[in-house]
Amino acid sequence: GTTAFWEVAAFSLIRDRAQFATFGEFGAKFAKAVKDAPFLGTPTVHKGEPGSAASLVAEEGVDAYAVPQNETSTGVAVPVQRVSGADPGSLLLHDATSAAGGLPVDLTQSDVYYFAPQKCFASDGGLWIALLSPAAIARAEEIKAGGRYIPAFLDLVTAIENSRLEQTLNTPALATVFLAAEQTDWMNSQGGLDWAVRRTAESAEAIYGWAEKSTVATPFVTDPGLRSNVVATIDFTDDIDAAQVAKILRANGIVDTEPYRKLGRNQLRIALYPAIEPTDVQALTASIDYVIEHL
């Protein structure tokens, strides 16, 4: 899904030089994909340490800027907004893989808002979805017309042409489309994105509020303004083995609380997507307390 779109963007949206703001595993992977592309210039990368954020800064000659709206590996979220002072015609790309459908967005502030449906849209991965501005569509057409070699699988112009016919460039799994469509219909029936944003905020308040009151847990992201409302990362004191807590939870049917493996911290990572009942998040905090009390 999103991994494929990074290559699509490298071939079809970046003329020469890109700038990245990375503050976790997934933002860094996109930057590496562009750095490795032999037909593109060396990108500028502003790196933030895990648990913090980095910012995009206007830079002469940069034709594409890229940043995650939500860094899934660390639980850091940043606003979707234009880069002040950027060269006219430069594009802004937002990786919204775990943000789309759960965090607020003004799409006029982005040229390429892309994601895969396995997070807030409660579906499977392996499919990319992108909302493109007229400027982004024109850039893709310009690059293709310029003769750059683009693998057929990654041809954004062909994907755009197919989407206008309500078709796909590459045949997706039917279940993926079905589940994402059902989730979209359900969220819209509840009140759309505004409702979904309120729901994830309620879940976030439950998990962060619990952690701040706990004697053994604390939010990994120390700046409340950067804490994600769709992915919460919670650190534990050294005398509590978070991996053991996650293992006990899983043995009792409470699954997928493990941290991102490459981060290497003593923590739990909690999904707060719209499909998750806020009351379930509250029940999770009580379950964690129970497990810790009986370790």
N, C-alpha and C positions, 0 to 999 in steps of 0.2 A: 504493500500500500504506500505509505509515506516514504519508505526507503526507495521505492521505484520513482516516486515523484521527485526526490532529490536529483536523480539522474535526468529526469525529464526537464527539470529547471536548468540543470547544467548545460544541456544540449539546446534548449529552446528559449530560455528567458534571459540568460546572462550573455551580454555581448562580449565583454572582456574581463572587467574587474568587478568583484563583489566585495562587500563588507559584511561581516557576521558579528553578532553579539551572542556569545555562547556562555552558558552557566550550568552545564550538565552534559550528560552523555549524548543526548539526541541532537542538540544544537551543534555539538562538536562533530558529529558524524556527517552532517550536511556540509560543514566547512571543509572537512577532509575530502569529501567527494569532489568538491569544486577545486580544491588545491591539487588533487591528483589528475584533474582533466588537462591533458597536454595542450589543448587548443584555447585555454583560458589563461589570463594573467594571474599572478599570485594574489590571493585575496588578503584583505586586512581582517584580522580577527581580534575582537575585544573580548577577553575572557574574564569571567567572574568565577570566584571559587564556589564550590557547591554550597548551597544554602543562601547565597547572595545572587545578585543579578549583574549584568553588564549592559551598557547602553550603546546604541548606534550613534555615530557622530558624523556630521556632514564632512565629506571628503571629495575633493576635486578628482574627477576621472572615474569615480565609482558609478556604475550604471545599474547596480542592483544591491539592495540591502536586505538582510535576512535575519530573523530572530524568532525564537519560539514564543508563542503567547503564554504557554504553560510548559515548563520543563518537567516531563513525567518522572524523570529519575530522581529529582530532588524536592519536588513540591513547591517550586517557585513560579509565580505568575506575574506578568508585567502587562501594562495597558497596550492596546493596539493604537498606535499613533504615528503620524508622519515624522520624518526626520527633517527638522528645521534646517534650512539652508542647503539641502541636497541639490545637486545639479538638476536643472529642468529635464524632465523625461526619464529620470531614474525611477526604477521600480522598487516597491517595498513588498517583501514576501514574509508571510507569517505562517509558521508551523503551528497549526491549531489541532494537532492530533488528539490531545486529551482535553482541549479547551472548547472546541466547537460544540455548541449545544448545551454548555454548562457554565460558560463565563460570558459576560457582556462584551459586545463588539459593535463598533460603528464601521461598517464596511467601506465607507468613503475614506477611511484612514489606512486602507490596505489595497494593494493591487492584486495580490495573490494570497488568498486565504484558503489553505489546503489542509486536508486531514484524511484520516482513515476512520471507518465507522465502528471500530471495536471498543471505543471508550464510551463517550456520552450517548452514542447512538446504539449501544447495546447489541452490536452485531459481531460478525467475525472480521478479521483483518484481511489483508491481501487485495484491497481495493482502494485506490486513491480518489478523492473528490476534491475539486478545486473551484473556487469562486474567483473569476478573473475580471479585472477592470478592462475597459476598452483599450487602455494603454498597454496592458499585458498581452492582450490578444494581438494588438498591432506589433508588439515586439516579437512575438513568436512567428508571425507571418513574415516580418522583416528578416529575421535570422534564417528562416527556411529558404526564402527567396534569394538570400545571399550565397547559397550553395554549400553551407556547412553540412557535413555528413551527419545524419541523425538516424540512429537505428529505428526501424519501423515500429518496434515495440514501445519506443519512447517518444514518438512523433506527436508533439502537443497539437500542432495544427490539424492533423488528422483526427485526433481525439475531439477537438473543438467541432470540427465538421460533423463528426458522428453524433456528438451530443445534441446538435441542432436538429438532428433527425430522430432524437430520442433513442439512440443506439450507443454502443460502446466500441472503442477501438479494440480492446482485448476482452474476450468473453469472460465475464466474472462468474463466480459460483452463485447460483440462483438463491441459495439460502442467505447469503450475505446481503443481497439486494432486498430480499423479502423482510429480513429482520430489521434492517435499517429503515425501510419504508414503514413498517409497523410501529417502530419506536418514534419516528417522525410524526406519524398520524396521532399517536398517543400524546406526545408532548404538545402538539398543536391543539389537541382537544382540551388540554388542561390550561391553556393560555399562552402557549408558544414560548419563545426564548425568555421573556420576562419572568414567566412562572418557573421555568427551569433554573434560572439564575437565583431566584429566591429560595428554591428548594435546596440547591447545593450550598447556598450560604447558611441555611438552617443546619445542614449536616456539619458544615465546617465549624459553626459556632459550638456544636455539641462536642466535637473531638478536640478542638483547640482549648475550649473552656475547661474540659476535663483535664487536659494535660497541664494547663497552667495552674490548676489547683492541686495536682498530684505531687506527692513527695518523691516519686521515683521516675516521673516522665516529664518531658518538656518538649515544646515544638522545636524541631530542628531548625526551621527558618526563624531566626530571632526577630526580624523586622516584620511586624504584623501587616504592614502594607504590601509585603511581597508574598505572604502566605497564600497558597493556592486554595480555592474553594472546591476543587475537584480531585486533588491528590494531596493528602496530608502525610507528612513525614514526622514521626514522633520518636525522639531519642529517649533512652532509658539510662539510669545510673549504672555504674559498672557492676554493682552487686546483683543486678537483674539481667539475666540472659534473654535478650529479646528473641533470639532464634528458638530457644526452648519454649518461650511463651507462644510463638507462632506455631510451633510443632504441636503443642497441646491443644491450641485452638483448632488446628486442622483435624486432629484426631477426633474432635468433638463436633465436626461439621461446620466450623467457622473458618473459611478458607481465604487464601490470597491476601494475607496480611504481611507477607515477607517483604523485606526491604529490597531495593534495587541492588542486585548482587555485586556490581562493580563499585558501588559507593563505599562498601566495607564498613558500615557503621552499625552500632548496637541499637537498632531501631526497628519500628514497624512502619509500613507504608500502607495507607488506608485509602481506598477509592471512595469518592463521594459523588459519583455520577447521578444524574437525575433518576435513573431506574432504581436507585437505592433509597429505601425509606429512611428519612431522618430518625425515626424511632428505632430502626435497626442499628444505626450508628450509636445511639444512646445505649442500646442493649449491648453493643460490642464493648463499650467502655466499662460497663458493669462486669462483663465476662472477663475482660483483662484484669480488672481489680480482683476478681475471684481467683483467677489462676495465680496471680502474684501472691495473694494471701496464702495459697496452699502449696507453693513451691517448696 
